[in-house]
Amino acid sequence: MENESSFKVEKAGHVVWLILNRPKQRNTMTMDFFQEIRRLFETFDEDNDVRVVVIRAEGKSFTAGLDLVAAQSLLGDGSAVYREELRRKIIKLQESMTAIEKCRKPVIAAIHGYCIGGGVDLTSACDIRLAARDAIFSIRETRIGIIADIGTLQRVPCIIGQGWFRELALTGRNWTAEEALKMGYITRLCDNSQSLFDEARNLADEIAGLPPLAVQGIKDVANYSRDYGIQRGLEYVAQRNAAVVPNDDMIEAVAAFLEKRAPTFRGR
């Protein structure tokens, strides 16, 4: 591991803030970055006190993508052995982004400044994306002669549709926060980074205040239905609800309504 972590972790109530913390390097992604983010999301998934994760960044950029100096470690001699090693390394990188998607807890990305290359891989694995007006996105791999290979080509079309996706992926051009809102890549547009972080905090707190079993079940069923289709998704949600209904949080929700008070959900 590097001497300095790529991240800071802060916790407020049931919300964890995962903060990209290499501002001088524009939060570029080293090989250690990928190992660390996978470990962190596995930890968040296992911690029952964590209900929502927010990803934000220090400095002027969310992330400028892959650290190209560090990426030189992926280059080899072109032999068959090298190519098999490269295939396995790419799969490990993919698993690091998939750890975000597999985490049972909803993940919100709060994006400001540049969100380039690997930044799109990362944010497309999140559940909700918010951005400041200065945010700039790009599927930049196209312009450096490689195929984006750790999630963008698989996830972004599901978010914005094939038309917008193919234009952006095939050109590698920059797209603005206003465009991202228009195409549905982000759901909220904020004036600056501070209002962005405030908006992310309010949204995270709102979700964290809801019954955890229901929230986590919705994420699970939504991902399953996306991957396997409507009919299998319907069968899966029937199975999920049969497994969790009734539960203590449902009883608390009804009691709180009848007693005209705020509910307290415990995730059981």
Phi, psi and omega in degrees: 000154176290159178297326182247129180295151175283351188224156162243148177237125177233144183235134177226106185064234180264012182250129174255134174256118175259114190249118175295126196228045170233061188299326181293334178260016181058029177057035176295157189260114174270175175297324177295326177306313184292319178297319184290318183293326176296314180299317182297316182289331172294323177293315179299320182297323184278341185274109183291345178280345178269126180245335179215145174241133174245130175255124173222181184223149171275157175087197187274344183230149170294301170195141175271011175091204185297135173288107187293332176292312179296328183292345178299338178294343179278346182278146181216205187265002178082004181286168177298322179297316178300316183295323176292321177296320179296317178302316181292323178295319179297318179298320177298319177295319177300318181298329178294321177285323179295334177300329177293313181292323182284339178303129183294337185276138176302141181238125180251130174259126177250105195251128172225157179064209184284135174229091195244143171054252179301337176295326176287321174305313184294309186289332178288343176275351179277165182276323183223140178235128173242155180212151170277161183297337182275002183292137176232128181248155173197135169274076196286344183305324180307322187276354175245016169082022177231167177264126176304127193227013179235028169136334183302313186291338180268324189264322186299319178300329179290339182268316189244355181091162186291325184298300178301316183303312184294323176299312184291320182287321184283333179266330185069015185286163173288146170228142188275170176297324178297318176296319180300321177292317182299320183273352177091010178291323172247159180252341180219140180243125184246154186292324183206178185294325181293315177294330176297312182294323177296317180296317179297320179297314181297318180293317180297317179296321179299313181293320181295338180276357181266166182299118184302321181297322179291314181299311182292326176294322178298316179299315181298312182292322179297316179293318180297315182294321176301317186279330189240355175101170188294309186296314178294328177295321178296316179296322182292317181293327175298318178294318180299312182293323178298333182278337187242350181259130357276170175213169186299323182293325176298315179297320178295321180298316179293316180298317181296321178297313182293327181269001178054053178223167177285136180283156173239110184263140186241000177074034176208000000 
